[in-house]
């Protein structure tokens, strides 16, 4: 089960995984309001990344995404 989960995570955008992991650990030390604000900033940065566009394009084209990490 752990290997299957690791494979699912590894198939995602490396940029998005790195942003999410860093945000998770940083938010753990914040007050709730600050954590929500920080999460909004991280989500905005993620949606402006090229990989976000690639994910949407791949979904609409029903093809696997080609992540660039940018």
PyMOL Python script that loads the backbone (N, CA, C, O; Angstrom):
from pymol import cmd

cmd.read_pdbstr("""\
ATOM      1  N   UNK A   1       0.830  -1.191   0.000  1.00  0.00           N
ATOM      2  CA  UNK A   1       0.000   0.000   0.000  1.00  0.00           C
ATOM      3  C   UNK A   1       0.876   1.258   0.000  1.00  0.00           C
ATOM      4  O   UNK A   1       0.569   2.232  -0.687  1.00  0.00           O
ATOM      5  N   UNK A   2       1.951   1.231   0.760  1.00  0.00           N
ATOM      6  CA  UNK A   2       2.836   2.400   0.821  1.00  0.00           C
ATOM      7  C   UNK A   2       3.512   2.635  -0.526  1.00  0.00           C
ATOM      8  O   UNK A   2       3.675   3.779  -0.951  1.00  0.00           O
ATOM      9  N   UNK A   3       3.899   1.565  -1.190  1.00  0.00           N
ATOM     10  CA  UNK A   3       4.541   1.701  -2.502  1.00  0.00           C
ATOM     11  C   UNK A   3       3.567   2.258  -3.531  1.00  0.00           C
ATOM     12  O   UNK A   3       3.953   3.062  -4.380  1.00  0.00           O
ATOM     13  N   UNK A   4       2.325   1.843  -3.463  1.00  0.00           N
ATOM     14  CA  UNK A   4       1.310   2.342  -4.392  1.00  0.00           C
ATOM     15  C   UNK A   4       1.059   3.828  -4.157  1.00  0.00           C
ATOM     16  O   UNK A   4       0.925   4.597  -5.109  1.00  0.00           O
ATOM     17  N   UNK A   5       0.995   4.229  -2.897  1.00  0.00           N
ATOM     18  CA  UNK A   5       0.810   5.639  -2.586  1.00  0.00           C
ATOM     19  C   UNK A   5       2.009   6.450  -3.046  1.00  0.00           C
ATOM     20  O   UNK A   5       1.839   7.534  -3.606  1.00  0.00           O
ATOM     21  N   UNK A   6       3.219   5.948  -2.822  1.00  0.00           N
ATOM     22  CA  UNK A   6       4.432   6.637  -3.269  1.00  0.00           C
ATOM     23  C   UNK A   6       4.438   6.796  -4.785  1.00  0.00           C
ATOM     24  O   UNK A   6       4.856   7.837  -5.293  1.00  0.00           O
ATOM     25  N   UNK A   7       3.989   5.792  -5.507  1.00  0.00           N
ATOM     26  CA  UNK A   7       3.931   5.862  -6.966  1.00  0.00           C
ATOM     27  C   UNK A   7       2.926   6.916  -7.424  1.00  0.00           C
ATOM     28  O   UNK A   7       3.171   7.628  -8.398  1.00  0.00           O
ATOM     29  N   UNK A   8       1.797   7.017  -6.724  1.00  0.00           N
ATOM     30  CA  UNK A   8       0.795   8.032  -7.069  1.00  0.00           C
ATOM     31  C   UNK A   8       1.353   9.435  -6.859  1.00  0.00           C
ATOM     32  O   UNK A   8       1.157  10.318  -7.694  1.00  0.00           O
ATOM     33  N   UNK A   9       2.043   9.633  -5.752  1.00  0.00           N
ATOM     34  CA  UNK A   9       2.627  10.945  -5.468  1.00  0.00           C
ATOM     35  C   UNK A   9       3.722  11.271  -6.481  1.00  0.00           C
ATOM     36  O   UNK A   9       3.808  12.400  -6.962  1.00  0.00           O
ATOM     37  N   UNK A  10       4.555  10.288  -6.804  1.00  0.00           N
ATOM     38  CA  UNK A  10       5.660  10.497  -7.750  1.00  0.00           C
ATOM     39  C   UNK A  10       5.155  10.836  -9.150  1.00  0.00           C
ATOM     40  O   UNK A  10       5.881  11.448  -9.933  1.00  0.00           O
ATOM     41  N   UNK A  11       3.932  10.452  -9.473  1.00  0.00           N
ATOM     42  CA  UNK A  11       3.368  10.733 -10.797  1.00  0.00           C
ATOM     43  C   UNK A  11       2.840  12.166 -10.914  1.00  0.00           C
ATOM     44  O   UNK A  11       2.473  12.605 -12.003  1.00  0.00           O
ATOM     45  N   UNK A  12       2.802  12.884  -9.807  1.00  0.00           N
ATOM     46  CA  UNK A  12       2.289  14.257  -9.805  1.00  0.00           C
ATOM     47  C   UNK A  12       3.395  15.241 -10.162  1.00  0.00           C
ATOM     48  O   UNK A  12       4.566  14.872 -10.249  1.00  0.00           O
ATOM     49  N   UNK A  13       3.012  16.490 -10.367  1.00  0.00           N
ATOM     50  CA  UNK A  13       3.973  17.546 -10.670  1.00  0.00           C
ATOM     51  C   UNK A  13       4.975  17.673  -9.524  1.00  0.00           C
ATOM     52  O   UNK A  13       4.570  17.850  -8.375  1.00  0.00           O
ATOM     53  N   UNK A  14       6.269  17.587  -9.814  1.00  0.00           N
ATOM     54  CA  UNK A  14       7.254  17.718  -8.735  1.00  0.00           C
ATOM     55  C   UNK A  14       7.204  19.094  -8.073  1.00  0.00           C
ATOM     56  O   UNK A  14       7.477  19.216  -6.878  1.00  0.00           O
ATOM     57  N   UNK A  15       6.863  20.115  -8.831  1.00  0.00           N
ATOM     58  CA  UNK A  15       6.742  21.456  -8.263  1.00  0.00           C
ATOM     59  C   UNK A  15       5.594  21.512  -7.262  1.00  0.00           C
ATOM     60  O   UNK A  15       5.748  22.041  -6.161  1.00  0.00           O
ATOM     61  N   UNK A  16       4.458  20.974  -7.642  1.00  0.00           N
ATOM     62  CA  UNK A  16       3.284  20.995  -6.778  1.00  0.00           C
ATOM     63  C   UNK A  16       3.516  20.181  -5.511  1.00  0.00           C
ATOM     64  O   UNK A  16       3.126  20.598  -4.421  1.00  0.00           O
ATOM     65  N   UNK A  17       4.145  19.031  -5.654  1.00  0.00           N
ATOM     66  CA  UNK A  17       4.441  18.201  -4.482  1.00  0.00           C
ATOM     67  C   UNK A  17       5.390  18.951  -3.535  1.00  0.00           C
ATOM     68  O   UNK A  17       5.184  18.948  -2.321  1.00  0.00           O
ATOM     69  N   UNK A  18       6.413  19.584  -4.080  1.00  0.00           N
ATOM     70  CA  UNK A  18       7.370  20.321  -3.244  1.00  0.00           C
ATOM     71  C   UNK A  18       6.702  21.509  -2.558  1.00  0.00           C
ATOM     72  O   UNK A  18       6.925  21.742  -1.370  1.00  0.00           O
ATOM     73  N   UNK A  19       5.881  22.267  -3.299  1.00  0.00           N
ATOM     74  CA  UNK A  19       5.169  23.397  -2.703  1.00  0.00           C
ATOM     75  C   UNK A  19       4.239  22.931  -1.585  1.00  0.00           C
ATOM     76  O   UNK A  19       4.185  23.539  -0.515  1.00  0.00           O
ATOM     77  N   UNK A  20       3.520  21.864  -1.841  1.00  0.00           N
ATOM     78  CA  UNK A  20       2.584  21.343  -0.847  1.00  0.00           C
ATOM     79  C   UNK A  20       3.275  20.842   0.405  1.00  0.00           C
ATOM     80  O   UNK A  20       2.818  21.095   1.520  1.00  0.00           O
ATOM     81  N   UNK A  21       4.365  20.140   0.221  1.00  0.00           N
ATOM     82  CA  UNK A  21       5.106  19.611   1.369  1.00  0.00           C
ATOM     83  C   UNK A  21       5.678  20.744   2.213  1.00  0.00           C
ATOM     84  O   UNK A  21       5.570  20.728   3.439  1.00  0.00           O
ATOM     85  N   UNK A  22       6.285  21.724   1.555  1.00  0.00           N
ATOM     86  CA  UNK A  22       6.855  22.858   2.285  1.00  0.00           C
ATOM     87  C   UNK A  22       5.760  23.641   3.005  1.00  0.00           C
ATOM     88  O   UNK A  22       5.945  24.053   4.150  1.00  0.00           O
ATOM     89  N   UNK A  23       4.622  23.849   2.346  1.00  0.00           N
ATOM     90  CA  UNK A  23       3.514  24.584   2.959  1.00  0.00           C
ATOM     91  C   UNK A  23       2.963  23.840   4.166  1.00  0.00           C
ATOM     92  O   UNK A  23       2.648  24.461   5.181  1.00  0.00           O
ATOM     93  N   UNK A  24       2.843  22.532   4.072  1.00  0.00           N
ATOM     94  CA  UNK A  24       2.335  21.731   5.181  1.00  0.00           C
ATOM     95  C   UNK A  24       3.178  21.949   6.430  1.00  0.00           C
ATOM     96  O   UNK A  24       2.645  22.214   7.508  1.00  0.00           O
ATOM     97  N   UNK A  25       4.478  21.838   6.285  1.00  0.00           N
ATOM     98  CA  UNK A  25       5.352  21.980   7.447  1.00  0.00           C
ATOM     99  C   UNK A  25       5.395  23.420   7.962  1.00  0.00           C
ATOM    100  O   UNK A  25       5.465  23.644   9.171  1.00  0.00           O
ATOM    101  N   UNK A  26       5.356  24.387   7.061  1.00  0.00           N
ATOM    102  CA  UNK A  26       5.387  25.785   7.493  1.00  0.00           C
ATOM    103  C   UNK A  26       4.102  26.161   8.221  1.00  0.00           C
ATOM    104  O   UNK A  26       4.142  26.879   9.220  1.00  0.00           O
ATOM    105  N   UNK A  27       2.963  25.684   7.728  1.00  0.00           N
ATOM    106  CA  UNK A  27       1.680  26.006   8.352  1.00  0.00           C
ATOM    107  C   UNK A  27       1.546  25.416   9.744  1.00  0.00           C
ATOM    108  O   UNK A  27       0.827  25.960  10.583  1.00  0.00           O
ATOM    109  N   UNK A  28       2.220  24.324   9.994  1.00  0.00           N
ATOM    110  CA  UNK A  28       2.105  23.664  11.296  1.00  0.00           C
ATOM    111  C   UNK A  28       2.537  24.571  12.445  1.00  0.00           C
ATOM    112  O   UNK A  28       2.123  24.375  13.588  1.00  0.00           O
ATOM    113  N   UNK A  29       3.364  25.556  12.140  1.00  0.00           N
ATOM    114  CA  UNK A  29       3.873  26.457  13.170  1.00  0.00           C
ATOM    115  C   UNK A  29       3.146  27.802  13.188  1.00  0.00           C
ATOM    116  O   UNK A  29       3.552  28.705  13.920  1.00  0.00           O
ATOM    117  N   UNK A  30       2.093  27.953  12.407  1.00  0.00           N
ATOM    118  CA  UNK A  30       1.382  29.230  12.300  1.00  0.00           C
ATOM    119  C   UNK A  30       0.061  29.188  13.053  1.00  0.00           C
ATOM    120  O   UNK A  30      -0.512  28.126  13.297  1.00  0.00           O
ATOM    121  N   UNK A  31      -0.402  30.383  13.413  1.00  0.00           N
ATOM    122  CA  UNK A  31      -1.766  30.526  13.924  1.00  0.00           C
ATOM    123  C   UNK A  31      -2.732  30.250  12.768  1.00  0.00           C
ATOM    124  O   UNK A  31      -2.352  30.355  11.602  1.00  0.00           O
ATOM    125  N   UNK A  32      -3.952  29.905  13.086  1.00  0.00           N
ATOM    126  CA  UNK A  32      -4.924  29.487  12.072  1.00  0.00           C
ATOM    127  C   UNK A  32      -5.130  30.536  10.984  1.00  0.00           C
ATOM    128  O   UNK A  32      -5.086  30.202   9.800  1.00  0.00           O
ATOM    129  N   UNK A  33      -5.353  31.787  11.353  1.00  0.00           N
ATOM    130  CA  UNK A  33      -5.586  32.837  10.343  1.00  0.00           C
ATOM    131  C   UNK A  33      -4.381  33.005   9.422  1.00  0.00           C
ATOM    132  O   UNK A  33      -4.535  33.137   8.208  1.00  0.00           O
ATOM    133  N   UNK A  34      -3.192  33.002   9.999  1.00  0.00           N
ATOM    134  CA  UNK A  34      -1.968  33.141   9.192  1.00  0.00           C
ATOM    135  C   UNK A  34      -1.800  31.933   8.268  1.00  0.00           C
ATOM    136  O   UNK A  34      -1.374  32.076   7.121  1.00  0.00           O
ATOM    137  N   UNK A  35      -2.133  30.753   8.769  1.00  0.00           N
ATOM    138  CA  UNK A  35      -2.014  29.538   7.961  1.00  0.00           C
ATOM    139  C   UNK A  35      -2.960  29.582   6.763  1.00  0.00           C
ATOM    140  O   UNK A  35      -2.589  29.171   5.664  1.00  0.00           O
ATOM    141  N   UNK A  36      -4.176  30.078   6.970  1.00  0.00           N
ATOM    142  CA  UNK A  36      -5.122  30.203   5.861  1.00  0.00           C
ATOM    143  C   UNK A  36      -4.600  31.189   4.814  1.00  0.00           C
ATOM    144  O   UNK A  36      -4.671  30.921   3.614  1.00  0.00           O
ATOM    145  N   UNK A  37      -4.083  32.313   5.266  1.00  0.00           N
ATOM    146  CA  UNK A  37      -3.530  33.299   4.340  1.00  0.00           C
ATOM    147  C   UNK A  37      -2.349  32.749   3.559  1.00  0.00           C
ATOM    148  O   UNK A  37      -2.237  32.956   2.351  1.00  0.00           O
ATOM    149  N   UNK A  38      -1.476  32.050   4.257  1.00  0.00           N
ATOM    150  CA  UNK A  38      -0.316  31.440   3.600  1.00  0.00           C
ATOM    151  C   UNK A  38      -0.755  30.393   2.588  1.00  0.00           C
ATOM    152  O   UNK A  38      -0.205  30.322   1.489  1.00  0.00           O
ATOM    153  N   UNK A  39      -1.745  29.578   2.951  1.00  0.00           N
ATOM    154  CA  UNK A  39      -2.244  28.549   2.030  1.00  0.00           C
ATOM    155  C   UNK A  39      -2.797  29.189   0.755  1.00  0.00           C
ATOM    156  O   UNK A  39      -2.598  28.667  -0.342  1.00  0.00           O
ATOM    157  N   UNK A  40      -3.483  30.308   0.899  1.00  0.00           N
ATOM    158  CA  UNK A  40      -4.017  31.006  -0.272  1.00  0.00           C
ATOM    159  C   UNK A  40      -2.887  31.472  -1.183  1.00  0.00           C
ATOM    160  O   UNK A  40      -2.997  31.375  -2.406  1.00  0.00           O
ATOM    161  N   UNK A  41      -1.795  31.980  -0.596  1.00  0.00           N
ATOM    162  CA  UNK A  41      -0.645  32.408  -1.391  1.00  0.00           C
ATOM    163  C   UNK A  41      -0.017  31.230  -2.130  1.00  0.00           C
ATOM    164  O   UNK A  41       0.323  31.338  -3.308  1.00  0.00           O
ATOM    165  N   UNK A  42       0.135  30.116  -1.437  1.00  0.00           N
ATOM    166  CA  UNK A  42       0.747  28.930  -2.045  1.00  0.00           C
ATOM    167  C   UNK A  42      -0.134  28.403  -3.180  1.00  0.00           C
ATOM    168  O   UNK A  42       0.375  28.041  -4.241  1.00  0.00           O
ATOM    169  N   UNK A  43      -1.435  28.358  -2.966  1.00  0.00           N
ATOM    170  CA  UNK A  43      -2.339  27.869  -4.016  1.00  0.00           C
ATOM    171  C   UNK A  43      -2.305  28.775  -5.240  1.00  0.00           C
ATOM    172  O   UNK A  43      -2.372  28.297  -6.372  1.00  0.00           O
ATOM    173  N   UNK A  44      -2.201  30.087  -5.014  1.00  0.00           N
ATOM    174  CA  UNK A  44      -2.106  31.019  -6.133  1.00  0.00           C
ATOM    175  C   UNK A  44      -0.822  30.782  -6.914  1.00  0.00           C
ATOM    176  O   UNK A  44      -0.841  30.717  -8.143  1.00  0.00           O
ATOM    177  N   UNK A  45       0.303  30.650  -6.195  1.00  0.00           N
ATOM    178  CA  UNK A  45       1.581  30.375  -6.864  1.00  0.00           C
ATOM    179  C   UNK A  45       1.497  29.083  -7.673  1.00  0.00           C
ATOM    180  O   UNK A  45       1.993  29.008  -8.796  1.00  0.00           O
ATOM    181  N   UNK A  46       0.865  28.076  -7.091  1.00  0.00           N
ATOM    182  CA  UNK A  46       0.745  26.788  -7.776  1.00  0.00           C
ATOM    183  C   UNK A  46      -0.098  26.913  -9.043  1.00  0.00           C
ATOM    184  O   UNK A  46       0.261  26.353 -10.078  1.00  0.00           O
ATOM    185  N   UNK A  47      -1.205  27.634  -8.974  1.00  0.00           N
ATOM    186  CA  UNK A  47      -2.078  27.758 -10.145  1.00  0.00           C
ATOM    187  C   UNK A  47      -1.467  28.613 -11.251  1.00  0.00           C
ATOM    188  O   UNK A  47      -1.890  28.523 -12.403  1.00  0.00           O
ATOM    189  N   UNK A  48      -0.480  29.440 -10.918  1.00  0.00           N
ATOM    190  CA  UNK A  48       0.192  30.248 -11.935  1.00  0.00           C
ATOM    191  C   UNK A  48       1.372  29.512 -12.571  1.00  0.00           C
ATOM    192  O   UNK A  48       1.975  30.008 -13.522  1.00  0.00           O
ATOM    193  N   UNK A  49       1.695  28.346 -12.055  1.00  0.00           N
ATOM    194  CA  UNK A  49       2.822  27.565 -12.577  1.00  0.00           C
ATOM    195  C   UNK A  49       2.459  26.921 -13.920  1.00  0.00           C
ATOM    196  O   UNK A  49       1.289  26.656 -14.200  1.00  0.00           O
ATOM    197  N   UNK A  50       3.464  26.681 -14.728  1.00  0.00           N
ATOM    198  CA  UNK A  50       3.243  26.015 -16.025  1.00  0.00           C
ATOM    199  C   UNK A  50       2.647  24.623 -15.837  1.00  0.00           C
ATOM    200  O   UNK A  50       1.824  24.185 -16.640  1.00  0.00           O
ATOM    201  N   UNK A  51       3.061  23.929 -14.779  1.00  0.00           N
ATOM    202  CA  UNK A  51       2.531  22.584 -14.553  1.00  0.00           C
ATOM    203  C   UNK A  51       1.024  22.593 -14.317  1.00  0.00           C
ATOM    204  O   UNK A  51       0.343  21.629 -14.666  1.00  0.00           O
ATOM    205  N   UNK A  52       0.495  23.661 -13.733  1.00  0.00           N
ATOM    206  CA  UNK A  52      -0.959  23.739 -13.540  1.00  0.00           C
ATOM    207  C   UNK A  52      -1.665  23.767 -14.893  1.00  0.00           C
ATOM    208  O   UNK A  52      -2.652  23.063 -15.102  1.00  0.00           O
ATOM    209  N   UNK A  53      -1.154  24.580 -15.799  1.00  0.00           N
ATOM    210  CA  UNK A  53      -1.726  24.618 -17.144  1.00  0.00           C
ATOM    211  C   UNK A  53      -1.602  23.287 -17.856  1.00  0.00           C
ATOM    212  O   UNK A  53      -2.518  22.854 -18.555  1.00  0.00           O
ATOM    213  N   UNK A  54      -0.460  22.643 -17.671  1.00  0.00           N
ATOM    214  CA  UNK A  54      -0.264  21.325 -18.286  1.00  0.00           C
ATOM    215  C   UNK A  54      -1.251  20.315 -17.720  1.00  0.00           C
ATOM    216  O   UNK A  54      -1.789  19.494 -18.462  1.00  0.00           O
ATOM    217  N   UNK A  55      -1.490  20.366 -16.428  1.00  0.00           N
ATOM    218  CA  UNK A  55      -2.452  19.444 -15.821  1.00  0.00           C
ATOM    219  C   UNK A  55      -3.846  19.625 -16.374  1.00  0.00           C
ATOM    220  O   UNK A  55      -4.539  18.650 -16.664  1.00  0.00           O
ATOM    221  N   UNK A  56      -4.261  20.873 -16.520  1.00  0.00           N
ATOM    222  CA  UNK A  56      -5.581  21.164 -17.077  1.00  0.00           C
ATOM    223  C   UNK A  56      -5.649  20.740 -18.538  1.00  0.00           C
ATOM    224  O   UNK A  56      -6.617  20.104 -18.957  1.00  0.00           O
ATOM    225  N   UNK A  57      -4.633  21.087 -19.312  1.00  0.00           N
ATOM    226  CA  UNK A  57      -4.607  20.694 -20.730  1.00  0.00           C
ATOM    227  C   UNK A  57      -4.645  19.177 -20.896  1.00  0.00           C
ATOM    228  O   UNK A  57      -5.372  18.652 -21.740  1.00  0.00           O
ATOM    229  N   UNK A  58      -3.861  18.487 -20.087  1.00  0.00           N
ATOM    230  CA  UNK A  58      -3.820  17.024 -20.180  1.00  0.00           C
ATOM    231  C   UNK A  58      -5.172  16.417 -19.816  1.00  0.00           C
ATOM    232  O   UNK A  58      -5.630  15.477 -20.464  1.00  0.00           O
ATOM    233  N   UNK A  59      -5.801  16.952 -18.789  1.00  0.00           N
ATOM    234  CA  UNK A  59      -7.117  16.455 -18.384  1.00  0.00           C
ATOM    235  C   UNK A  59      -8.124  16.632 -19.508  1.00  0.00           C
ATOM    236  O   UNK A  59      -8.857  15.703 -19.846  1.00  0.00           O
ATOM    237  N   UNK A  60      -8.157  17.825 -20.085  1.00  0.00           N
ATOM    238  CA  UNK A  60      -9.117  18.099 -21.155  1.00  0.00           C
ATOM    239  C   UNK A  60      -8.840  17.265 -22.399  1.00  0.00           C
ATOM    240  O   UNK A  60      -9.770  16.877 -23.107  1.00  0.00           O
ATOM    241  N   UNK A  61      -7.568  16.987 -22.669  1.00  0.00           N
ATOM    242  CA  UNK A  61      -7.200  16.181 -23.837  1.00  0.00           C
ATOM    243  C   UNK A  61      -7.232  14.685 -23.534  1.00  0.00           C
ATOM    244  O   UNK A  61      -6.984  13.862 -24.415  1.00  0.00           O
ATOM    245  N   UNK A  62      -7.537  14.340 -22.288  1.00  0.00           N
ATOM    246  CA  UNK A  62      -7.595  12.933 -21.861  1.00  0.00           C
ATOM    247  C   UNK A  62      -6.288  12.205 -22.162  1.00  0.00           C
ATOM    248  O   UNK A  62      -6.272  11.110 -22.724  1.00  0.00           O
ATOM    249  N   UNK A  63      -5.173  12.866 -21.759  1.00  0.00           N
ATOM    250  CA  UNK A  63      -3.855  12.288 -21.950  1.00  0.00           C
ATOM    251  C   UNK A  63      -3.064  12.452 -20.648  1.00  0.00           C
ATOM    252  O   UNK A  63      -3.411  13.284 -19.809  1.00  0.00           O
ATOM    253  N   UNK A  64      -2.021  11.670 -20.486  1.00  0.00           N
ATOM    254  CA  UNK A  64      -1.194  11.845 -19.293  1.00  0.00           C
ATOM    255  C   UNK A  64      -0.435  13.169 -19.355  1.00  0.00           C
ATOM    256  O   UNK A  64       0.017  13.568 -20.428  1.00  0.00           O
ATOM    257  N   UNK A  65      -0.289  13.849 -18.226  1.00  0.00           N
ATOM    258  CA  UNK A  65       0.460  15.109 -18.231  1.00  0.00           C
ATOM    259  C   UNK A  65       1.952  14.875 -18.386  1.00  0.00           C
ATOM    260  O   UNK A  65       2.478  13.824 -18.021  1.00  0.00           O
ATOM    261  N   UNK A  66       2.613  15.870 -18.930  1.00  0.00           N
ATOM    262  CA  UNK A  66       4.081  15.861 -19.036  1.00  0.00           C
ATOM    263  C   UNK A  66       4.562  17.016 -18.153  1.00  0.00           C
ATOM    264  O   UNK A  66       4.545  18.176 -18.564  1.00  0.00           O
ATOM    265  N   UNK A  67       4.988  16.677 -16.939  1.00  0.00           N
ATOM    266  CA  UNK A  67       5.392  17.692 -15.976  1.00  0.00           C
ATOM    267  C   UNK A  67       6.786  18.229 -16.289  1.00  0.00           C
ATOM    268  O   UNK A  67       7.679  17.485 -16.694  1.00  0.00           O
ATOM    269  N   UNK A  68       6.952  19.535 -16.093  1.00  0.00           N
ATOM    270  CA  UNK A  68       8.257  20.158 -16.284  1.00  0.00           C
ATOM    271  C   UNK A  68       8.849  20.626 -14.971  1.00  0.00           C
ATOM    272  O   UNK A  68      10.033  20.955 -14.908  1.00  0.00           O
ATOM    273  N   UNK A  69       8.045  20.660 -13.924  1.00  0.00           N
ATOM    274  CA  UNK A  69       8.531  21.160 -12.642  1.00  0.00           C
ATOM    275  C   UNK A  69       8.625  22.665 -12.606  1.00  0.00           C
ATOM    276  O   UNK A  69       9.319  23.235 -11.765  1.00  0.00           O
ATOM    277  N   UNK A  70       7.920  23.314 -13.529  1.00  0.00           N
ATOM    278  CA  UNK A  70       7.942  24.793 -13.568  1.00  0.00           C
ATOM    279  C   UNK A  70       6.532  25.341 -13.489  1.00  0.00           C
ATOM    280  O   UNK A  70       6.341  26.557 -13.508  1.00  0.00           O
TER     281      UNK A  70
END
""", "prot")
cmd.dss("prot")
cmd.show_as("cartoon", "prot")
cmd.util.cbc("prot")
cmd.orient("prot")
